[in-house]
Each structure stands twice: as C-alpha cells, then as structure tokens.
Amino acid sequence: MTANASPEQTPGNAKPKTTLLLPLILAGLMLALLFVALRTGDHQALPSALIGKPVPEFALAPIPNAQGENGPIPGLSSAAFKTGKVSILNVWATWCAPCVAEYPLLIELSQQGIPIYGIYYKDKPEAARRFLATHGNPFRAIGADESGFTAIDFGVYGVPETFVIDGDGKIAFRYPGPLSSDVINGKIMPAIKKAEQGAGGRS
C-alpha cells in the first residue's frame, strides 16, 4: 500500500520558497538601512516612503491650556496642510535634547513668515506649557500625540523630525534628525522654494 502524501508534499499546498522568503528579505533590508544610518549618523539614509504623498489623515487635540502670544494654541489636523501654502511640520518633545537645541531655529523660521506646525510627541502637557512659556512658540498649531500613533503614520523613527509640506498637503521633503543652520540653508529652504513653485506662497 502506498502511504498518503503529507500536506507538505501535496502539490496544491506547495508554496514557492521565494514567496515565503520575500518578507524576511525586505525586513532585513530595512533593518540594514536603519543600522547603517544610526551607525554613520547619515539620517538621510533612512527610507521615506511618503515623499510625494498626502499627509496621513489625523486630528490631534491641543495641549491643554497651552498659550501663545495670541491666546490658546489650537490642536492640529491634516486639514491644516491643505490651504495652498507651503509649511513645515516639526515633531518634537521637551525631553528630547536635540529638539531643545534646534528650537531657536524654528523661532527664526517662524519670524520669517514660514507657517510651522508641531506634533508634540509622547510628552506631558505641563512640560510643554513650561517650555513654551520659557522659550516662545513658533507653531501656529500643535497636536498632542500622546500615543505616538500619528508620528508612526508619518514614518517617524525618532524626534526631532521635520517635514516640508506643499500647499496641496503632500509631503515634499523629510529631514530626520536635528536642524542646524547648514541643514536649513542647504536642505529645508531649497525644499520650501521647490514646493512653492507649484503650491503657492506663504501667508
């Protein structure tokens, strides 16, 4: 008598090895890119799949009782980026030392009339209120991302991260890592100018 074929030997159940290995290969490549970027300090080596795509749909509540020069600072939603104006989105937290270091540069950009919006990443409201009261507020709106899920939707690896958003609400440029004068002059401003060519000006 011939033994019954096992499930693994049944032709209908057989799966190509390449199909099974493909997810592992892709995951390995992503990890390799992340490792290289972290070891070399080349944050731009990190992949950014959202360039040219609309910002993820989101709606974040404001930081409770956070005040700016013109009163309460509003929360942030994806609708803020669909006004025809090029803008900057900065993901930050008070516990993040590089965020604190780059903060004066955000103030300078806001003083130039560039719309800047913030996602406040996994931090305490009272820390934000103290920080904003001490250092000023460059943001037109700040969304409190207590869970970190919105940052994940943006593909954020860690704070700070900065995005240039065109007037149609599409991500034009992403810079993971702390801003510097060289980064702003060499990367952020050229990205803003390029986005403005097809997305209108600033308010």
ABEGO torsion letter per residue (X at the ends): XBBBBBAAABAAABBBAAAAAAAAAAAAAAAAAAAAAAAAGBAAABBBAABGBBBBBBBBBBBBGBBBAAEBBBBBBAAAAAAGBBBBBBBBBAABAAAAAAAAAAAAAAAAGBBBBBBBBGBBAAAAAAAAAAAEBABABBBBBAAGAAAAAAGBAEOBBBBBBBAAGBBABBBBEBBBAAAAAAAAAAAAAAAAAAAEBBX
